Amino acid sequence: MDVHTKVLLVTANVGSLFEDPEGLLQTWLHEFLSKVSYIQPKFLALHLQEVGGKTYEKSMEHVQEFIRCLCDDSVMAAYLSVHAYLDEDFKSAEHFTALGNLYFAHIDIVSLKIWNFLTHNWEEQIQKDKHIYCGNIETIATKEKSKFPQNYFPECKWSRKGFMRTRWEINGTVIDLVNIHLFHDASNLVACESFPSVYCKTRRRALVHTIERFHSDEKNGSVPYFLFGDFNFRCDTDGVVKELTKNLNPYRADDTRIENNKVHYRNSIGDTVLTIGKKEFSHVDHKLKFKEDWLKKYDRELEPLKDTLDEYPINFCPTYPFEEDPHMPMDYMSTRCPAWCDRILMSPQIKEMVVIDEWKYGMIGESACMGDHKSAV
């Protein structure tokens, strides 16, 4: 940046936190604030997905407490400029994304501006502004928010998937910061039929749609961007299963009920090594197997977009799906093949703006229970 500014970008799917606020919320805040305290960024961007959790009608009260605890902590005292956008209007199916974009600018920032997507101009002198927008935020002009087109959704059923972006000028450098939540895999059995899976194709379609929307935005123009959120990227499940089942024999239990349709892979003495069901993916060495280096070569969803989106090398274990039990913070649930869902991507121009060798890409809360997703930073 024109004046070198230390920036911290964090993405976190926080759905689990609001379903068990007493067990998880304070731990999550402690891990997050410890990271902020350690890095001491001048500008902090926190992108949240599934704000309020799956039972958001009951959980929204906890969101306000979460924001209050975050903003009032002593670690955040020097961040005088706060802009928070929390999409909480769950009664509006065609607009609701459950995304939360939170931005904190340190008192030391010399120049700070935010873009108005309605007037197509900068709003200036915001170094000491505090704006927390929640509930229905459709008319707030300093953000752009959209769900994906309805025909992109599986079976055309609305779910909380879309993007929200803001544009900043930080010490003379202009960037877009985009929060995104893409579609998940509904069934492991379908996911392992081929690569790219039907789910992978749907995610890619929505991602390309979003990027093209930014590039063709004549009124606001196109600027370098960070795109960080829960992409729900999954490993090439077909390839993973083939790797894990070499020299194993498949066995399918006789059960006429589709939901119980599981495939067991057994070794030569009849022991089950891998079981795959619609929502089961269980390996005999589930705790450690997916933290080994072999899995990385199956992280392939970004391959067709390598000229459009950039990413720093991943040197951390898959961010999903972790156990939500505080006593098992480093273990994966046996529901899905572990994958790097939570990512920080960027347009190719961004790397030219970053001071060489001054970047770090990792995870928050490696040894703490952060819910089913670990945060990428």
C-alpha positions in Angstrom: 0.0 0.0 0.0 1.1 3.6 -0.5 1.8 3.8 3.2 2.5 0.2 4.4 -0.5 -0.8 6.4 -0.7 -4.0 8.3 -4.1 -5.6 7.5 -5.7 -8.7 9.1 -8.4 -10.5 7.1 -10.4 -13.2 8.9 -13.3 -15.4 7.6 -15.4 -17.5 10.0 -18.5 -19.6 9.7 -20.0 -18.9 13.1 -23.3 -20.9 12.8 -22.2 -23.3 15.6 -21.5 -20.5 18.0 -25.1 -19.3 18.2 -26.5 -22.8 18.7 -24.3 -23.3 21.7 -23.4 -19.8 22.9 -22.6 -20.7 26.4 -20.2 -23.4 25.4 -18.5 -21.8 22.3 -18.9 -18.1 22.1 -16.4 -17.0 24.8 -13.8 -19.5 23.5 -14.2 -18.2 20.0 -13.9 -14.6 21.1 -10.8 -15.4 23.2 -9.0 -17.0 20.3 -9.9 -14.3 17.8 -9.0 -11.4 20.2 -5.7 -13.2 21.0 -4.8 -13.2 17.3 -5.7 -9.5 17.0 -3.6 -8.7 20.0 -0.6 -10.7 18.7 -0.7 -9.3 15.1 -1.8 -5.7 16.0 -3.2 -4.9 12.6 -4.0 -1.3 11.6 -7.1 -2.5 9.6 -9.1 -5.5 10.6 -11.7 -7.2 8.4 -13.9 -10.0 9.8 -16.2 -11.8 7.5 -18.8 -14.0 9.1 -21.2 -16.6 7.6 -24.3 -18.1 9.2 -24.7 -15.2 11.6 -27.3 -16.4 14.2 -26.9 -20.0 13.3 -29.4 -22.4 11.8 -32.1 -21.4 14.3 -31.6 -17.7 13.7 -35.2 -16.9 14.8 -34.1 -17.9 18.3 -30.5 -16.9 18.2 -30.4 -13.3 17.0 -30.3 -12.0 20.6 -27.0 -13.7 21.0 -25.6 -11.9 17.9 -26.0 -8.5 19.7 -24.2 -9.9 22.7 -21.4 -11.2 20.4 -21.0 -7.8 18.8 -21.0 -6.0 22.1 -18.4 -8.3 23.6 -16.2 -8.0 20.5 -16.4 -4.2 20.3 -16.1 -3.5 24.0 -13.0 -5.6 24.6 -9.8 -3.7 25.6 -8.0 -5.2 22.6 -10.2 -3.3 20.3 -10.0 0.1 22.2 -7.7 1.7 19.6 -10.0 0.9 16.7 -12.0 4.1 16.6 -13.6 3.5 13.2 -16.1 0.5 13.2 -18.4 -0.4 10.4 -20.5 -3.6 10.9 -23.1 -4.9 8.5 -25.2 -7.8 9.8 -27.8 -9.3 7.5 -30.4 -10.6 10.0 -33.8 -10.1 8.3 -34.5 -13.9 8.2 -38.2 -13.3 7.2 -37.1 -12.1 3.8 -36.3 -15.3 1.9 -35.2 -13.5 -1.3 -32.7 -11.2 0.5 -31.5 -13.0 3.6 -27.9 -14.2 3.5 -26.9 -14.4 7.2 -23.6 -12.7 6.3 -21.8 -10.3 8.6 -19.1 -7.9 7.5 -17.2 -6.2 10.3 -14.4 -3.7 9.8 -12.2 -2.0 12.4 -9.7 0.8 11.6 -7.0 1.7 14.1 -6.5 5.3 15.3 -3.1 5.4 13.5 -4.7 5.1 10.0 -3.9 8.4 8.3 -6.5 8.3 5.6 -9.7 6.2 5.4 -12.6 6.3 3.0 -15.5 4.0 2.3 -17.4 3.7 -1.0 -21.1 4.6 -1.4 -22.6 2.1 -4.0 -25.6 4.4 -4.5 -23.9 7.7 -5.2 -20.8 6.1 -6.6 -18.6 8.3 -4.6 -16.3 8.2 -1.5 -17.5 9.0 2.0 -14.6 10.6 3.8 -13.6 11.7 7.3 -14.7 8.3 8.8 -11.7 7.7 11.0 -13.9 8.0 14.2 -17.2 6.8 12.8 -19.0 3.8 14.4 -21.8 2.3 12.4 -23.4 -1.0 13.3 -26.1 -1.9 10.8 -28.3 -4.9 11.7 -31.7 -6.4 11.0 -32.8 -5.3 7.5 -29.8 -3.6 5.9 -31.0 -3.5 2.3 -30.9 0.3 2.0 -27.5 0.8 3.5 -25.5 2.3 0.6 -21.9 1.6 1.8 -22.3 -2.1 1.1 -23.5 -4.2 -1.9 -25.3 -7.4 -1.0 -26.9 -10.0 -3.1 -28.1 -13.6 -3.1 -27.2 -15.7 -6.1 -30.0 -16.0 -8.7 -32.7 -18.4 -7.6 -32.1 -20.9 -10.4 -28.5 -21.4 -9.1 -29.9 -22.9 -5.9 -30.3 -26.6 -5.7 -33.9 -27.4 -6.6 -34.4 -23.6 -6.8 -35.0 -23.5 -3.0 -33.7 -20.3 -1.3 -30.9 -20.8 1.2 -28.6 -18.3 3.0 -26.1 -18.1 0.1 -24.7 -15.0 -1.5 -22.1 -12.2 -1.2 -21.6 -8.8 0.5 -18.9 -6.4 -0.5 -17.5 -3.1 0.7 -14.9 -0.9 -0.9 -12.2 1.0 1.0 -9.4 3.4 0.5 -6.9 2.7 3.2 -3.9 5.1 3.4 -4.3 5.7 -0.4 -4.9 2.2 -1.6 -8.3 1.1 -2.9 -9.6 -2.5 -2.4 -12.8 -4.3 -2.4 -13.4 -6.7 0.5 -16.0 -9.4 -0.4 -17.7 -11.9 1.9 -19.1 -15.0 0.2 -20.9 -18.1 1.2 -21.3 -20.8 -1.5 -23.4 -24.0 -1.6 -22.5 -27.2 0.4 -22.5 -30.8 -0.6 -25.8 -32.4 0.3 -24.8 -36.0 -0.1 -21.4 -37.7 0.2 -22.7 -40.5 -2.1 -23.4 -38.1 -4.9 -20.2 -36.1 -4.3 -18.0 -39.2 -4.9 -19.7 -40.2 -8.2 -17.3 -38.0 -10.3 -15.2 -34.9 -10.3 -16.2 -32.2 -10.6 -19.3 -33.2 -8.7 -22.7 -31.6 -9.3 -22.1 -29.6 -6.2 -18.7 -28.4 -7.3 -20.2 -27.2 -10.6 -22.9 -25.3 -8.8 -20.4 -23.5 -6.6 -18.2 -22.7 -9.6 -21.2 -21.2 -11.4 -22.1 -18.9 -8.5 -18.4 -17.9 -8.0 -17.9 -17.0 -11.7 -21.2 -15.2 -11.7 -20.0 -13.0 -8.7 -16.6 -12.2 -10.2 -18.1 -11.3 -13.6 -20.6 -9.1 -11.9 -17.7 -7.1 -10.4 -15.8 -6.9 -13.6 -18.9 -5.6 -15.5 -19.9 -3.0 -12.9 -19.5 0.2 -15.0 -21.1 2.5 -12.3 -18.7 1.5 -9.6 -15.7 0.5 -11.7 -13.5 -2.5 -11.1 -10.7 -2.5 -8.4 -8.4 -5.2 -6.9 -10.3 -7.3 -4.4 -10.0 -9.9 -1.6 -12.7 -12.5 -1.7 -12.9 -14.4 1.6 -15.6 -16.5 3.2 -17.0 -20.0 3.3 -16.6 -21.2 -0.2 -17.6 -24.7 0.8 -14.9 -26.1 -1.4 -14.6 -29.8 -1.0 -11.8 -32.2 -2.0 -12.2 -34.3 -5.1 -14.2 -36.9 -3.2 -14.1 -39.4 -6.0 -10.3 -39.2 -6.0 -10.0 -39.3 -2.2 -12.2 -42.5 -2.0 -10.1 -44.2 -4.6 -6.9 -43.3 -2.7 -8.3 -44.6 0.6 -9.8 -47.8 -0.8 -6.9 -49.3 -2.7 -6.9 -53.0 -2.0 -10.2 -52.8 -0.1 -13.5 -54.4 -1.0 -16.8 -52.5 -1.2 -19.8 -53.8 0.6 -23.2 -52.3 0.5 -25.7 -53.3 3.2 -29.1 -54.4 2.0 -31.5 -51.7 3.0 -34.4 -50.4 0.9 -34.4 -47.0 2.7 -32.3 -44.5 0.6 -31.2 -42.6 3.7 -29.5 -45.8 5.1 -27.8 -46.5 1.8 -24.1 -46.8 2.9 -21.0 -48.3 1.3 -18.5 -50.0 3.6 -14.9 -50.7 2.4 -13.3 -53.7 4.1 -9.8 -55.1 4.2 -8.8 -58.7 3.5 -9.7 -59.8 7.0 -13.1 -58.2 6.9 -12.5 -55.1 9.0 -14.3 -52.0 7.9 -11.8 -49.2 7.0 -14.1 -46.6 5.4 -17.8 -46.0 5.5 -19.6 -43.6 3.2 -23.3 -42.6 3.6 -25.3 -39.5 2.6 -24.0 -37.7 5.7 -21.4 -40.1 6.9 -17.7 -40.2 5.9 -15.9 -42.3 8.5 -12.3 -43.7 8.3 -10.8 -46.0 10.9 -8.0 -43.5 11.4 -10.3 -40.4 11.1 -8.5 -38.4 13.8 -5.2 -38.2 11.9 -5.6 -39.5 8.4 -6.9 -36.2 7.0 -4.2 -34.0 8.5 -1.6 -35.7 6.4 0.0 -34.1 3.3 -1.6 -36.6 0.8 -5.0 -34.9 0.9 -3.8 -31.5 -0.4 -3.5 -32.8 -4.0 -7.3 -33.4 -4.0 -8.0 -29.8 -3.2 -8.9 -29.0 -6.8 -11.9 -26.7 -7.1 -9.9 -23.6 -7.9 -8.0 -25.2 -10.7 -10.2 -23.8 -13.6 -10.0 -20.3 -12.1 -6.2 -20.2 -11.5 -5.9 -17.2 -13.9 -8.7 -15.3 -12.2 -8.2 -15.9 -8.5 -5.0 -16.1 -6.6 -4.3 -17.6 -3.2 -1.2 -17.9 -0.9 0.0 -21.5 -0.3 -2.1 -23.4 2.2 0.1 -24.9 5.0 -2.7 -25.7 7.5 -5.0 -28.6 7.9 -8.6 -28.7 6.5 -10.8 -26.2 8.2 -14.0 -28.3 8.2 -15.8 -30.3 9.8 -14.4 -30.1 13.3 -16.1 -31.6 16.3 -18.3 -29.1 18.3 -17.4 -30.8 21.6 -15.0 -28.6 23.6 -13.2 -31.8 24.7 -12.4 -32.8 21.1 -11.2 -29.5 19.6 -8.7 -31.0 17.1 -10.8 -33.9 15.9 -12.9 -34.1 12.7 -16.5 -35.2 12.7 -17.2 -38.3 10.7 -19.9 -36.6 8.6 -17.9 -35.3 5.6 -14.5 -35.7 4.0 -12.4 -32.9 5.7 -11.8 -30.0 3.3 -10.5 -26.4 3.1 -13.9 -24.7 3.0 -12.8 -21.4 4.5 -10.4 -19.4 2.3 -8.9 -16.0 1.5 -8.6 -15.5 -2.2 -7.7 -12.4 -4.2 -7.6 -10.9 -7.6 -4.2 -11.3 -9.3 -3.3 -7.5 -8.8 -3.4 -7.9 -5.0 0.0 -9.7 -4.8 1.6 -6.7 -6.4 0.3 -4.5 -3.6 1.5 -6.7 -0.7 5.0 -6.3 0.7 6.9 -9.4 -0.3 7.5 -12.0 2.5 5.3 -10.0 4.8 2.2 -12.2 4.4 1.0 -15.0 6.6 -1.9 -17.4 5.8 -3.2 -19.7 8.5 -5.9 -20.7 10.9 -7.3 -19.4 14.2 -7.9 -21.8 17.1 -6.0 -24.9 16.0 -6.3 -26.4 19.5 -9.5 -24.7 20.7 -13.1 -25.6 19.9 -14.3 -22.9 17.4 -17.4 -24.8 16.2 -17.5 -27.0 13.1 -15.4 -24.5 11.1 -11.9 -23.1 12.0 -11.3 -19.5 10.9 -8.9 -18.7 8.1 -6.6 -15.7 8.5 
